[in-house]
Amino acid sequence: MDPQYTIDNLLGASFVCDCGREHSTCFSKLILEEDALQKLPSLLKEYGYQYPYLICDTNTYRVCGQTVCSILDTAQVCYEKIILQSPAEGDLPADEESFGRVCMAFPKESDVVISIGAGTINDLGRYLSYITGREFLLVLTAPSMDGCVSGVAPLIQNHLKITFPAHAPLALIGDLKILSEAPMKMLSAGVGDILGKYNCLTDWKLSALVNQEYYCGTIEGIMRSAIDKTMEAARHLKERRPEDIRTLTEGLVLSGIAMDFAGNSRPASGAEHHLSHFFEMQFLFDGIPAVLHGTKVGIGTVITLGFYNQLANMERPDFDLLRKKAAERPDFETWTKEMKRAYRDGAQMVIELEKKAKKNDPEKLLQRLDQIEVHWEEIQALASSVPKAEEIAGILKSLDAPITPEEVGVCREYVADGILYAKELRDRYTILQLLWDIDKLTQMEESVIK
């Protein structure tokens, strides 16, 4: 691993990169050790905070929140807290209802927001800190997702997963004993979230070739370091050794720093995340208990890497024929009907996004086909660089993680719709859009269903 990509060198970093942009992160302190919670009062004093607002759910309060409150009581620190009710099945969604409860309990006198949790609780806290202008601290309870220190928060609005600007935490506190005792499904979810970077980094490079999108090799290096760390930890994760839990957590933190440097989630989220978000929306529509984000990302990664594996061996498309048939693609009216069917209550946001982005517009398609033709050999070389889907599936399976949509309750119809239409969730070029561009997406969808 390149020494410049270690946590110590990146905490609170700010520098002008070789890519020409200035990268920075406000995340400046990582306390990852046994009995780390005991340092919370002194950390608050160091930053000058006197009245924290604690956010947790019934699960994270039991695991960690009670201890935090006891420590603050002993240190005579005044605080307010909210404990959201964890569902009997599945996981708490980061939606309007959850966020509304957090907002309604927020005391205006509070000077810092502290989330005690991992995914949803983290997202709710850092978005609240952003809109209230307060700073944010995170007490991590499980290394289950990579957004723990990023500056964006994926929240559910009108049944649609939207990425909102948020505050990255100034500091993360993680008690290694508590993290080591997290359910295996949460540990494997953290691994799944990181393994998805094999796909999303490739998607990012793909977009740089086809759309001339900004790309940064330094940020890629940070993400590769996060992948390397996670692969190292995954080998012994079932043993729950503190050093492996630390390694996994640091890998997730590196991913969050990379997102901070990029100013968005591009280095950490591609087609595998879009599939995850699409499946999550269908669960919400149907009242199905939520599945951990990283678990769904791992499943999406197995699918998308499979597409790249096939792309690497694909015959060169007949680009002249694709250009002739560009006008025969479904028109906007037909496409809109499909969006209303597939996205239901969330369709309007997808439709409005397409009106702005025009991803499926014939003229935009023709422009991309020109670039795909010029860069076809590079695209296939890029596809050849990713791991085999079977290899990633094997790692996840060794951690008892699901590797197929069926295992988490995603029916065949939703798998098909996800492959065909998850690309409409973001104006972000990925393997799914490329396959649509070269008129292979339906064929790929049919192969996955079989």
Secondary structure, 3 states (H helix, E strand, C coil): CCHHHCHHHHCCCEEECCCCCEEECCCCEEEEECCHHHHHHHHHHHHCCCCEEEEEEHHHHHHHHHHHHHHHHHCCCCCEEEEECCCCCCCCCCEHHHHHHHHHCCCCCCCEEEEEECHHHHHHHHHHHHHHCCEEEEEECCCCCCCCCCCEEEEEECCEEEEEECCCCCEEEEEHHHHHCCCHHHHHHHHHHHHCHHHHHHHHHHHHHHHCCCCCHHHHHHHHHHHHHHHHHHCCHHHCCHHHHHHHHHHHHHHHHHHHHHCCCHHHCCHHHHHHHHHHHHHHHHCCCCCCHHHHHHHHHHHHHHHHHHHHCCCCCCHHHHHHCHHHCCCHHHHHHHHHHHHHHHHHHHHHHHHHHCCCCHHHHHHHHHHHHHCHHHHHHHHHCCCCHHHHHHHHHHCCCCCCHHHHCCCHHHHHHHHHHHHHHCCCCCHHHHHHHCCCHHHHHHHHHC
